[in-house]
């Protein structure tokens, strides 16, 4: 018994649900009660394309896409 809480970072609620199912199955395989495991999801929130750089030279043109999701930057 090493952890009672798992924090997963996902881009979509369906991915969080899949991660939860996988963690619960793994807990059961190792003799743990799956209901004792709490899975917290850190979801990325996309505000749409209404965010633009406030000043010239700060990127402009909307969000910059990163592996973790869109990155917004203001002045």
mmCIF file of the N, C-alpha and C atoms, coordinates in Angstrom:
data_MODEL
# 
_entry.id   MODEL 
# 
loop_
_atom_site.group_PDB 
_atom_site.id 
_atom_site.type_symbol 
_atom_site.label_atom_id 
_atom_site.label_alt_id 
_atom_site.label_comp_id 
_atom_site.label_asym_id 
_atom_site.label_entity_id 
_atom_site.label_seq_id 
_atom_site.pdbx_PDB_ins_code 
_atom_site.Cartn_x 
_atom_site.Cartn_y 
_atom_site.Cartn_z 
_atom_site.occupancy 
_atom_site.B_iso_or_equiv 
_atom_site.pdbx_formal_charge 
_atom_site.auth_seq_id 
_atom_site.auth_comp_id 
_atom_site.auth_asym_id 
_atom_site.auth_atom_id 
_atom_site.pdbx_PDB_model_num 
ATOM 1   N N  . UNK A 1 1  ? 0.856   -1.171 0.000   1.00 0.00 ? 1  UNK A N  1 
ATOM 2   C CA . UNK A 1 1  ? 0.000   0.000  0.000   1.00 0.00 ? 1  UNK A CA 1 
ATOM 3   C C  . UNK A 1 1  ? 0.902   1.234  0.000   1.00 0.00 ? 1  UNK A C  1 
ATOM 4   N N  . UNK A 1 2  ? 0.874   1.977  -1.082  1.00 0.00 ? 2  UNK A N  1 
ATOM 5   C CA . UNK A 1 2  ? 1.768   3.121  -1.202  1.00 0.00 ? 2  UNK A CA 1 
ATOM 6   C C  . UNK A 1 2  ? 1.048   4.443  -1.401  1.00 0.00 ? 2  UNK A C  1 
ATOM 7   N N  . UNK A 1 3  ? -0.145  4.438  -1.989  1.00 0.00 ? 3  UNK A N  1 
ATOM 8   C CA . UNK A 1 3  ? -0.835  5.702  -2.260  1.00 0.00 ? 3  UNK A CA 1 
ATOM 9   C C  . UNK A 1 3  ? -2.338  5.496  -2.216  1.00 0.00 ? 3  UNK A C  1 
ATOM 10  N N  . UNK A 1 4  ? -3.025  6.528  -1.753  1.00 0.00 ? 4  UNK A N  1 
ATOM 11  C CA . UNK A 1 4  ? -4.485  6.504  -1.730  1.00 0.00 ? 4  UNK A CA 1 
ATOM 12  C C  . UNK A 1 4  ? -5.074  7.483  -2.731  1.00 0.00 ? 4  UNK A C  1 
ATOM 13  N N  . UNK A 1 5  ? -4.211  8.351  -3.292  1.00 0.00 ? 5  UNK A N  1 
ATOM 14  C CA . UNK A 1 5  ? -4.666  9.380  -4.228  1.00 0.00 ? 5  UNK A CA 1 
ATOM 15  C C  . UNK A 1 5  ? -3.743  9.382  -5.445  1.00 0.00 ? 5  UNK A C  1 
ATOM 16  N N  . UNK A 1 6  ? -4.334  9.521  -6.620  1.00 0.00 ? 6  UNK A N  1 
ATOM 17  C CA . UNK A 1 6  ? -3.562  9.649  -7.857  1.00 0.00 ? 6  UNK A CA 1 
ATOM 18  C C  . UNK A 1 6  ? -4.027  10.912 -8.569  1.00 0.00 ? 6  UNK A C  1 
ATOM 19  N N  . UNK A 1 7  ? -3.085  11.716 -9.040  1.00 0.00 ? 7  UNK A N  1 
ATOM 20  C CA . UNK A 1 7  ? -3.392  12.921 -9.808  1.00 0.00 ? 7  UNK A CA 1 
ATOM 21  C C  . UNK A 1 7  ? -2.997  12.655 -11.250 1.00 0.00 ? 7  UNK A C  1 
ATOM 22  N N  . UNK A 1 8  ? -3.970  12.752 -12.153 1.00 0.00 ? 8  UNK A N  1 
ATOM 23  C CA . UNK A 1 8  ? -3.703  12.521 -13.572 1.00 0.00 ? 8  UNK A CA 1 
ATOM 24  C C  . UNK A 1 8  ? -3.953  13.806 -14.347 1.00 0.00 ? 8  UNK A C  1 
ATOM 25  N N  . UNK A 1 9  ? -3.090  14.083 -15.317 1.00 0.00 ? 9  UNK A N  1 
ATOM 26  C CA . UNK A 1 9  ? -3.250  15.257 -16.178 1.00 0.00 ? 9  UNK A CA 1 
ATOM 27  C C  . UNK A 1 9  ? -3.734  14.781 -17.529 1.00 0.00 ? 9  UNK A C  1 
ATOM 28  N N  . UNK A 1 10 ? -4.898  15.247 -17.921 1.00 0.00 ? 10 UNK A N  1 
ATOM 29  C CA . UNK A 1 10 ? -5.484  14.841 -19.192 1.00 0.00 ? 10 UNK A CA 1 
ATOM 30  C C  . UNK A 1 10 ? -6.046  16.053 -19.912 1.00 0.00 ? 10 UNK A C  1 
ATOM 31  N N  . UNK A 1 11 ? -6.314  15.877 -21.190 1.00 0.00 ? 11 UNK A N  1 
ATOM 32  C CA . UNK A 1 11 ? -6.877  16.963 -21.989 1.00 0.00 ? 11 UNK A CA 1 
ATOM 33  C C  . UNK A 1 11 ? -8.392  16.853 -22.114 1.00 0.00 ? 11 UNK A C  1 
ATOM 34  N N  . UNK A 1 12 ? -8.936  15.668 -21.861 1.00 0.00 ? 12 UNK A N  1 
ATOM 35  C CA . UNK A 1 12 ? -10.379 15.456 -22.046 1.00 0.00 ? 12 UNK A CA 1 
ATOM 36  C C  . UNK A 1 12 ? -10.934 14.620 -20.896 1.00 0.00 ? 12 UNK A C  1 
ATOM 37  N N  . UNK A 1 13 ? -12.189 14.859 -20.525 1.00 0.00 ? 13 UNK A N  1 
ATOM 38  C CA . UNK A 1 13 ? -12.804 14.055 -19.462 1.00 0.00 ? 13 UNK A CA 1 
ATOM 39  C C  . UNK A 1 13 ? -12.790 12.556 -19.756 1.00 0.00 ? 13 UNK A C  1 
ATOM 40  N N  . UNK A 1 14 ? -12.946 12.173 -21.025 1.00 0.00 ? 14 UNK A N  1 
ATOM 41  C CA . UNK A 1 14 ? -12.926 10.748 -21.373 1.00 0.00 ? 14 UNK A CA 1 
ATOM 42  C C  . UNK A 1 14 ? -11.564 10.124 -21.066 1.00 0.00 ? 14 UNK A C  1 
ATOM 43  N N  . UNK A 1 15 ? -10.486 10.891 -21.258 1.00 0.00 ? 15 UNK A N  1 
ATOM 44  C CA . UNK A 1 15 ? -9.148  10.397 -20.940 1.00 0.00 ? 15 UNK A CA 1 
ATOM 45  C C  . UNK A 1 15 ? -8.991  10.221 -19.435 1.00 0.00 ? 15 UNK A C  1 
ATOM 46  N N  . UNK A 1 16 ? -9.573  11.134 -18.659 1.00 0.00 ? 16 UNK A N  1 
ATOM 47  C CA . UNK A 1 16 ? -9.528  11.017 -17.199 1.00 0.00 ? 16 UNK A CA 1 
ATOM 48  C C  . UNK A 1 16 ? -10.272 9.767  -16.746 1.00 0.00 ? 16 UNK A C  1 
ATOM 49  N N  . UNK A 1 17 ? -11.415 9.493  -17.355 1.00 0.00 ? 17 UNK A N  1 
ATOM 50  C CA . UNK A 1 17 ? -12.192 8.303  -17.005 1.00 0.00 ? 17 UNK A CA 1 
ATOM 51  C C  . UNK A 1 17 ? -11.419 7.032  -17.348 1.00 0.00 ? 17 UNK A C  1 
ATOM 52  N N  . UNK A 1 18 ? -10.733 7.030  -18.480 1.00 0.00 ? 18 UNK A N  1 
ATOM 53  C CA . UNK A 1 18 ? -9.943  5.860  -18.877 1.00 0.00 ? 18 UNK A CA 1 
ATOM 54  C C  . UNK A 1 18 ? -8.770  5.648  -17.917 1.00 0.00 ? 18 UNK A C  1 
ATOM 55  N N  . UNK A 1 19 ? -8.112  6.736  -17.518 1.00 0.00 ? 19 UNK A N  1 
ATOM 56  C CA . UNK A 1 19 ? -7.001  6.632  -16.570 1.00 0.00 ? 19 UNK A CA 1 
ATOM 57  C C  . UNK A 1 19 ? -7.501  6.107  -15.227 1.00 0.00 ? 19 UNK A C  1 
ATOM 58  N N  . UNK A 1 20 ? -8.657  6.575  -14.801 1.00 0.00 ? 20 UNK A N  1 
ATOM 59  C CA . UNK A 1 20 ? -9.247  6.108  -13.541 1.00 0.00 ? 20 UNK A CA 1 
ATOM 60  C C  . UNK A 1 20 ? -9.536  4.615  -13.608 1.00 0.00 ? 20 UNK A C  1 
ATOM 61  N N  . UNK A 1 21 ? -10.121 4.172  -14.703 1.00 0.00 ? 21 UNK A N  1 
ATOM 62  C CA . UNK A 1 21 ? -10.438 2.751  -14.856 1.00 0.00 ? 21 UNK A CA 1 
ATOM 63  C C  . UNK A 1 21 ? -9.165  1.903  -14.827 1.00 0.00 ? 21 UNK A C  1 
ATOM 64  N N  . UNK A 1 22 ? -8.117  2.375  -15.495 1.00 0.00 ? 22 UNK A N  1 
ATOM 65  C CA . UNK A 1 22 ? -6.851  1.641  -15.521 1.00 0.00 ? 22 UNK A CA 1 
ATOM 66  C C  . UNK A 1 22 ? -6.221  1.568  -14.128 1.00 0.00 ? 22 UNK A C  1 
ATOM 67  N N  . UNK A 1 23 ? -6.246  2.687  -13.398 1.00 0.00 ? 23 UNK A N  1 
ATOM 68  C CA . UNK A 1 23 ? -5.675  2.706  -12.053 1.00 0.00 ? 23 UNK A CA 1 
ATOM 69  C C  . UNK A 1 23 ? -6.455  1.813  -11.097 1.00 0.00 ? 23 UNK A C  1 
ATOM 70  N N  . UNK A 1 24 ? -7.783  1.846  -11.210 1.00 0.00 ? 24 UNK A N  1 
ATOM 71  C CA . UNK A 1 24 ? -8.612  1.004  -10.341 1.00 0.00 ? 24 UNK A CA 1 
ATOM 72  C C  . UNK A 1 24 ? -8.375  -0.478 -10.638 1.00 0.00 ? 24 UNK A C  1 
ATOM 73  N N  . UNK A 1 25 ? -8.242  -0.833 -11.907 1.00 0.00 ? 25 UNK A N  1 
ATOM 74  C CA . UNK A 1 25 ? -7.971  -2.225 -12.274 1.00 0.00 ? 25 UNK A CA 1 
ATOM 75  C C  . UNK A 1 25 ? -6.613  -2.668 -11.734 1.00 0.00 ? 25 UNK A C  1 
ATOM 76  N N  . UNK A 1 26 ? -5.621  -1.795 -11.836 1.00 0.00 ? 26 UNK A N  1 
ATOM 77  C CA . UNK A 1 26 ? -4.289  -2.115 -11.330 1.00 0.00 ? 26 UNK A CA 1 
ATOM 78  C C  . UNK A 1 26 ? -4.313  -2.291 -9.813  1.00 0.00 ? 26 UNK A C  1 
ATOM 79  N N  . UNK A 1 27 ? -5.063  -1.432 -9.133  1.00 0.00 ? 27 UNK A N  1 
ATOM 80  C CA . UNK A 1 27 ? -5.181  -1.556 -7.675  1.00 0.00 ? 27 UNK A CA 1 
ATOM 81  C C  . UNK A 1 27 ? -5.779  -2.906 -7.305  1.00 0.00 ? 27 UNK A C  1 
ATOM 82  N N  . UNK A 1 28 ? -6.822  -3.311 -8.009  1.00 0.00 ? 28 UNK A N  1 
ATOM 83  C CA . UNK A 1 28 ? -7.472  -4.596 -7.730  1.00 0.00 ? 28 UNK A CA 1 
ATOM 84  C C  . UNK A 1 28 ? -6.516  -5.761 -7.997  1.00 0.00 ? 28 UNK A C  1 
ATOM 85  N N  . UNK A 1 29 ? -5.728  -5.668 -9.073  1.00 0.00 ? 29 UNK A N  1 
ATOM 86  C CA . UNK A 1 29 ? -4.764  -6.727 -9.402  1.00 0.00 ? 29 UNK A CA 1 
ATOM 87  C C  . UNK A 1 29 ? -3.721  -6.912 -8.308  1.00 0.00 ? 29 UNK A C  1 
ATOM 88  N N  . UNK A 1 30 ? -3.431  -5.826 -7.596  1.00 0.00 ? 30 UNK A N  1 
ATOM 89  C CA . UNK A 1 30 ? -2.406  -5.870 -6.545  1.00 0.00 ? 30 UNK A CA 1 
ATOM 90  C C  . UNK A 1 30 ? -3.011  -6.032 -5.153  1.00 0.00 ? 30 UNK A C  1 
ATOM 91  N N  . UNK A 1 31 ? -4.267  -6.467 -5.099  1.00 0.00 ? 31 UNK A N  1 
ATOM 92  C CA . UNK A 1 31 ? -4.896  -6.750 -3.818  1.00 0.00 ? 31 UNK A CA 1 
ATOM 93  C C  . UNK A 1 31 ? -5.427  -5.547 -3.069  1.00 0.00 ? 31 UNK A C  1 
ATOM 94  N N  . UNK A 1 32 ? -5.511  -4.414 -3.751  1.00 0.00 ? 32 UNK A N  1 
ATOM 95  C CA . UNK A 1 32 ? -6.037  -3.198 -3.119  1.00 0.00 ? 32 UNK A CA 1 
ATOM 96  C C  . UNK A 1 32 ? -7.519  -3.076 -3.405  1.00 0.00 ? 32 UNK A C  1 
ATOM 97  N N  . UNK A 1 33 ? -8.238  -2.389 -2.534  1.00 0.00 ? 33 UNK A N  1 
ATOM 98  C CA . UNK A 1 33 ? -9.649  -2.093 -2.750  1.00 0.00 ? 33 UNK A CA 1 
ATOM 99  C C  . UNK A 1 33 ? -9.730  -0.919 -3.729  1.00 0.00 ? 33 UNK A C  1 
ATOM 100 N N  . UNK A 1 34 ? -10.262 -1.111 -4.936  1.00 0.00 ? 34 UNK A N  1 
ATOM 101 C CA . UNK A 1 34 ? -10.317 -0.019 -5.912  1.00 0.00 ? 34 UNK A CA 1 
ATOM 102 C C  . UNK A 1 34 ? -11.131 1.177  -5.420  1.00 0.00 ? 34 UNK A C  1 
ATOM 103 N N  . UNK A 1 35 ? -12.107 0.937  -4.544  1.00 0.00 ? 35 UNK A N  1 
ATOM 104 C CA . UNK A 1 35 ? -12.921 2.042  -4.030  1.00 0.00 ? 35 UNK A CA 1 
ATOM 105 C C  . UNK A 1 35 ? -12.153 2.914  -3.038  1.00 0.00 ? 35 UNK A C  1 
ATOM 106 N N  . UNK A 1 36 ? -11.029 2.414  -2.514  1.00 0.00 ? 36 UNK A N  1 
ATOM 107 C CA . UNK A 1 36 ? -10.221 3.200  -1.582  1.00 0.00 ? 36 UNK A CA 1 
ATOM 108 C C  . UNK A 1 36 ? -9.314  4.190  -2.317  1.00 0.00 ? 36 UNK A C  1 
ATOM 109 N N  . UNK A 1 37 ? -9.131  3.995  -3.615  1.00 0.00 ? 37 UNK A N  1 
ATOM 110 C CA . UNK A 1 37 ? -8.270  4.869  -4.411  1.00 0.00 ? 37 UNK A CA 1 
ATOM 111 C C  . UNK A 1 37 ? -9.062  6.075  -4.905  1.00 0.00 ? 37 UNK A C  1 
ATOM 112 N N  . UNK A 1 38 ? -8.540  7.255  -4.684  1.00 0.00 ? 38 UNK A N  1 
ATOM 113 C CA . UNK A 1 38 ? -9.148  8.491  -5.183  1.00 0.00 ? 38 UNK A CA 1 
ATOM 114 C C  . UNK A 1 38 ? -8.316  8.984  -6.358  1.00 0.00 ? 38 UNK A C  1 
ATOM 115 N N  . UNK A 1 39 ? -8.985  9.250  -7.464  1.00 0.00 ? 39 UNK A N  1 
ATOM 116 C CA . UNK A 1 39 ? -8.298  9.729  -8.659  1.00 0.00 ? 39 UNK A CA 1 
ATOM 117 C C  . UNK A 1 39 ? -8.760  11.156 -8.929  1.00 0.00 ? 39 UNK A C  1 
ATOM 118 N N  . UNK A 1 40 ? -7.821  12.083 -8.912  1.00 0.00 ? 40 UNK A N  1 
ATOM 119 C CA . UNK A 1 40 ? -8.099  13.492 -9.184  1.00 0.00 ? 40 UNK A CA 1 
ATOM 120 C C  . UNK A 1 40 ? -7.600  13.820 -10.581 1.00 0.00 ? 40 UNK A C  1 
ATOM 121 N N  . UNK A 1 41 ? -8.393  14.558 -11.329 1.00 0.00 ? 41 UNK A N  1 
ATOM 122 C CA . UNK A 1 41 ? -8.021  14.911 -12.698 1.00 0.00 ? 41 UNK A CA 1 
ATOM 123 C C  . UNK A 1 41 ? -7.714  16.400 -12.798 1.00 0.00 ? 41 UNK A C  1 
ATOM 124 N N  . UNK A 1 42 ? -6.569  16.720 -13.375 1.00 0.00 ? 42 UNK A N  1 
ATOM 125 C CA . UNK A 1 42 ? -6.194  18.099 -13.672 1.00 0.00 ? 42 UNK A CA 1 
ATOM 126 C C  . UNK A 1 42 ? -6.468  18.300 -15.159 1.00 0.00 ? 42 UNK A C  1 
ATOM 127 N N  . UNK A 1 43 ? -7.599  18.889 -15.477 1.00 0.00 ? 43 UNK A N  1 
ATOM 128 C CA . UNK A 1 43 ? -7.996  19.078 -16.872 1.00 0.00 ? 43 UNK A CA 1 
ATOM 129 C C  . UNK A 1 43 ? -7.503  20.426 -17.385 1.00 0.00 ? 43 UNK A C  1 
ATOM 130 N N  . UNK A 1 44 ? -7.103  20.463 -18.638 1.00 0.00 ? 44 UNK A N  1 
ATOM 131 C CA . UNK A 1 44 ? -6.752  21.716 -19.299 1.00 0.00 ? 44 UNK A CA 1 
ATOM 132 C C  . UNK A 1 44 ? -8.044  22.365 -19.778 1.00 0.00 ? 44 UNK A C  1 
ATOM 133 N N  . UNK A 1 45 ? -8.151  23.667 -19.593 1.00 0.00 ? 45 UNK A N  1 
ATOM 134 C CA . UNK A 1 45 ? -9.346  24.391 -20.017 1.00 0.00 ? 45 UNK A CA 1 
ATOM 135 C C  . UNK A 1 45 ? -8.993  25.245 -21.231 1.00 0.00 ? 45 UNK A C  1 
ATOM 136 N N  . UNK A 1 46 ? -9.728  25.066 -22.316 1.00 0.00 ? 46 UNK A N  1 
ATOM 137 C CA . UNK A 1 46 ? -9.525  25.841 -23.540 1.00 0.00 ? 46 UNK A CA 1 
ATOM 138 C C  . UNK A 1 46 ? -10.564 26.947 -23.566 1.00 0.00 ? 46 UNK A C  1 
ATOM 139 N N  . UNK A 1 47 ? -10.109 28.191 -23.540 1.00 0.00 ? 47 UNK A N  1 
ATOM 140 C CA . UNK A 1 47 ? -11.015 29.333 -23.512 1.00 0.00 ? 47 UNK A CA 1 
ATOM 141 C C  . UNK A 1 47 ? -11.473 29.760 -24.897 1.00 0.00 ? 47 UNK A C  1 
ATOM 142 N N  . UNK A 1 48 ? -11.115 29.007 -25.908 1.00 0.00 ? 48 UNK A N  1 
ATOM 143 C CA . UNK A 1 48 ? -11.502 29.376 -27.263 1.00 0.00 ? 48 UNK A CA 1 
ATOM 144 C C  . UNK A 1 48 ? -10.445 30.251 -27.911 1.00 0.00 ? 48 UNK A C  1 
ATOM 145 N N  . UNK A 1 49 ? -10.786 30.869 -29.028 1.00 0.00 ? 49 UNK A N  1 
ATOM 146 C CA . UNK A 1 49 ? -9.798  31.671 -29.744 1.00 0.00 ? 49 UNK A CA 1 
ATOM 147 C C  . UNK A 1 49 ? -9.981  33.161 -29.518 1.00 0.00 ? 49 UNK A C  1 
ATOM 148 N N  . UNK A 1 50 ? -10.532 33.561 -28.387 1.00 0.00 ? 50 UNK A N  1 
ATOM 149 C CA . UNK A 1 50 ? -10.733 34.972 -28.098 1.00 0.00 ? 50 UNK A CA 1 
ATOM 150 C C  . UNK A 1 50 ? -9.576  35.627 -27.377 1.00 0.00 ? 50 UNK A C  1 
ATOM 151 N N  . UNK A 1 51 ? -8.548  34.874 -27.013 1.00 0.00 ? 51 UNK A N  1 
ATOM 152 C CA . UNK A 1 51 ? -7.407  35.424 -26.283 1.00 0.00 ? 51 UNK A CA 1 
ATOM 153 C C  . UNK A 1 51 ? -6.267  35.728 -27.251 1.00 0.00 ? 51 UNK A C  1 
ATOM 154 N N  . UNK A 1 52 ? -5.855  36.964 -27.300 1.00 0.00 ? 52 UNK A N  1 
ATOM 155 C CA . UNK A 1 52 ? -4.741  37.374 -28.150 1.00 0.00 ? 52 UNK A CA 1 
ATOM 156 C C  . UNK A 1 52 ? -3.752  38.175 -27.320 1.00 0.00 ? 52 UNK A C  1 
ATOM 157 N N  . UNK A 1 53 ? -2.532  38.277 -27.793 1.00 0.00 ? 53 UNK A N  1 
ATOM 158 C CA . UNK A 1 53 ? -1.515  39.049 -27.090 1.00 0.00 ? 53 UNK A CA 1 
ATOM 159 C C  . UNK A 1 53 ? -1.947  40.505 -26.996 1.00 0.00 ? 53 UNK A C  1 
ATOM 160 N N  . UNK A 1 54 ? -1.681  41.113 -25.848 1.00 0.00 ? 54 UNK A N  1 
ATOM 161 C CA . UNK A 1 54 ? -2.111  42.487 -25.616 1.00 0.00 ? 54 UNK A CA 1 
ATOM 162 C C  . UNK A 1 54 ? -1.189  43.502 -26.278 1.00 0.00 ? 54 UNK A C  1 
ATOM 163 N N  . UNK A 1 55 ? 0.052   43.154 -26.515 1.00 0.00 ? 55 UNK A N  1 
ATOM 164 C CA . UNK A 1 55 ? 1.014   44.094 -27.079 1.00 0.00 ? 55 UNK A CA 1 
ATOM 165 C C  . UNK A 1 55 ? 1.768   43.453 -28.243 1.00 0.00 ? 55 UNK A C  1 
ATOM 166 N N  . UNK A 1 56 ? 2.205   44.264 -29.201 1.00 0.00 ? 56 UNK A N  1 
ATOM 167 C CA . UNK A 1 56 ? 3.024   43.717 -30.283 1.00 0.00 ? 56 UNK A CA 1 
ATOM 168 C C  . UNK A 1 56 ? 4.291   43.079 -29.714 1.00 0.00 ? 56 UNK A C  1 
ATOM 169 N N  . UNK A 1 57 ? 4.727   42.011 -30.322 1.00 0.00 ? 57 UNK A N  1 
ATOM 170 C CA . UNK A 1 57 ? 5.942   41.348 -29.862 1.00 0.00 ? 57 UNK A CA 1 
ATOM 171 C C  . UNK A 1 57 ? 5.702   40.284 -28.808 1.00 0.00 ? 57 UNK A C  1 
ATOM 172 N N  . UNK A 1 58 ? 4.460   40.093 -28.405 1.00 0.00 ? 58 UNK A N  1 
ATOM 173 C CA . UNK A 1 58 ? 4.137   39.084 -27.391 1.00 0.00 ? 58 UNK A CA 1 
ATOM 174 C C  . UNK A 1 58 ? 3.504   37.857 -28.022 1.00 0.00 ? 58 UNK A C  1 
ATOM 175 N N  . UNK A 1 59 ? 3.796   37.571 -29.244 1.00 0.00 ? 59 UNK A N  1 
ATOM 176 C CA . UNK A 1 59 ? 3.265   36.368 -29.884 1.00 0.00 ? 59 UNK A CA 1 
ATOM 177 C C  . UNK A 1 59 ? 2.173   36.686 -30.870 1.00 0.00 ? 59 UNK A C  1 
ATOM 178 N N  . UNK A 1 60 ? 1.125   37.344 -30.443 1.00 0.00 ? 60 UNK A N  1 
ATOM 179 C CA . UNK A 1 60 ? 0.028   37.718 -31.328 1.00 0.00 ? 60 UNK A CA 1 
ATOM 180 C C  . UNK A 1 60 ? -0.597  36.546 -32.052 1.00 0.00 ? 60 UNK A C  1 
ATOM 181 N N  . UNK A 1 61 ? -1.717  36.780 -32.677 1.00 0.00 ? 61 UNK A N  1 
ATOM 182 C CA . UNK A 1 61 ? -2.346  35.760 -33.498 1.00 0.00 ? 61 UNK A CA 1 
ATOM 183 C C  . UNK A 1 61 ? -3.011  34.634 -32.742 1.00 0.00 ? 61 UNK A C  1 
ATOM 184 N N  . UNK A 1 62 ? -3.248  34.799 -31.470 1.00 0.00 ? 62 UNK A N  1 
ATOM 185 C CA . UNK A 1 62 ? -3.950  33.766 -30.719 1.00 0.00 ? 62 UNK A CA 1 
ATOM 186 C C  . UNK A 1 62 ? -3.024  32.826 -29.976 1.00 0.00 ? 62 UNK A C  1 
ATOM 187 N N  . UNK A 1 63 ? -3.564  31.713 -29.533 1.00 0.00 ? 63 UNK A N  1 
ATOM 188 C CA . UNK A 1 63 ? -2.782  30.808 -28.685 1.00 0.00 ? 63 UNK A CA 1 
ATOM 189 C C  . UNK A 1 63 ? -1.701  30.063 -29.458 1.00 0.00 ? 63 UNK A C  1 
ATOM 190 N N  . UNK A 1 64 ? -0.635  29.744 -28.738 1.00 0.00 ? 64 UNK A N  1 
ATOM 191 C CA . UNK A 1 64 ? 0.434   28.910 -29.292 1.00 0.00 ? 64 UNK A CA 1 
ATOM 192 C C  . UNK A 1 64 ? 0.168   27.487 -28.818 1.00 0.00 ? 64 UNK A C  1 
ATOM 193 N N  . UNK A 1 65 ? 0.114   26.545 -29.733 1.00 0.00 ? 65 UNK A N  1 
ATOM 194 C CA . UNK A 1 65 ? -0.162  25.161 -29.367 1.00 0.00 ? 65 UNK A CA 1 
ATOM 195 C C  . UNK A 1 65 ? 1.086   24.510 -28.788 1.00 0.00 ? 65 UNK A C  1 
ATOM 196 N N  . UNK A 1 66 ? 0.930   23.838 -27.654 1.00 0.00 ? 66 UNK A N  1 
ATOM 197 C CA . UNK A 1 66 ? 2.006   23.116 -26.988 1.00 0.00 ? 66 UNK A CA 1 
ATOM 198 C C  . UNK A 1 66 ? 1.552   21.677 -26.771 1.00 0.00 ? 66 UNK A C  1 
ATOM 199 N N  . UNK A 1 67 ? 2.449   20.773 -26.411 1.00 0.00 ? 67 UNK A N  1 
ATOM 200 C CA . UNK A 1 67 ? 2.039   19.390 -26.145 1.00 0.00 ? 67 UNK A CA 1 
ATOM 201 C C  . UNK A 1 67 ? 1.010   19.277 -25.021 1.00 0.00 ? 67 UNK A C  1 
ATOM 202 N N  . UNK A 1 68 ? 0.994   20.264 -24.101 1.00 0.00 ? 68 UNK A N  1 
ATOM 203 C CA . UNK A 1 68 ? 0.040   20.239 -22.989 1.00 0.00 ? 68 UNK A CA 1 
ATOM 204 C C  . UNK A 1 68 ? -1.278  20.906 -23.331 1.00 0.00 ? 68 UNK A C  1 
ATOM 205 N N  . UNK A 1 69 ? -1.350  21.533 -24.496 1.00 0.00 ? 69 UNK A N  1 
ATOM 206 C CA . UNK A 1 69 ? -2.563  22.243 -24.898 1.00 0.00 ? 69 UNK A CA 1 
ATOM 207 C C  . UNK A 1 69 ? -2.220  23.656 -25.321 1.00 0.00 ? 69 UNK A C  1 
ATOM 208 N N  . UNK A 1 70 ? -3.236  24.490 -25.622 1.00 0.00 ? 70 UNK A N  1 
ATOM 209 C CA . UNK A 1 70 ? -2.967  25.851 -26.069 1.00 0.00 ? 70 UNK A CA 1 
ATOM 210 C C  . UNK A 1 70 ? -2.404  26.714 -24.946 1.00 0.00 ? 70 UNK A C  1 
ATOM 211 N N  . UNK A 1 71 ? -1.456  27.577 -25.289 1.00 0.00 ? 71 UNK A N  1 
ATOM 212 C CA . UNK A 1 71 ? -0.838  28.480 -24.331 1.00 0.00 ? 71 UNK A CA 1 
ATOM 213 C C  . UNK A 1 71 ? -1.231  29.905 -24.697 1.00 0.00 ? 71 UNK A C  1 
ATOM 214 N N  . UNK A 1 72 ? -1.849  30.606 -23.764 1.00 0.00 ? 72 UNK A N  1 
ATOM 215 C CA . UNK A 1 72 ? -2.264  31.987 -23.977 1.00 0.00 ? 72 UNK A CA 1 
ATOM 216 C C  . UNK A 1 72 ? -1.300  32.904 -23.253 1.00 0.00 ? 72 UNK A C  1 
ATOM 217 N N  . UNK A 1 73 ? -0.991  34.028 -23.883 1.00 0.00 ? 73 UNK A N  1 
ATOM 218 C CA . UNK A 1 73 ? -0.063  34.973 -23.278 1.00 0.00 ? 73 UNK A CA 1 
ATOM 219 C C  . UNK A 1 73 ? -0.577  36.379 -23.506 1.00 0.00 ? 73 UNK A C  1 
ATOM 220 N N  . UNK A 1 74 ? -0.582  37.162 -22.471 1.00 0.00 ? 74 UNK A N  1 
ATOM 221 C CA . UNK A 1 74 ? -1.029  38.547 -22.575 1.00 0.00 ? 74 UNK A CA 1 
ATOM 222 C C  . UNK A 1 74 ? 0.062   39.493 -22.125 1.00 0.00 ? 74 UNK A C  1 
ATOM 223 N N  . UNK A 1 75 ? -0.159  40.783 -22.294 1.00 0.00 ? 75 UNK A N  1 
ATOM 224 C CA . UNK A 1 75 ? 0.853   41.764 -21.933 1.00 0.00 ? 75 UNK A CA 1 
ATOM 225 C C  . UNK A 1 75 ? 0.687   42.317 -20.574 1.00 0.00 ? 75 UNK A C  1 
# 
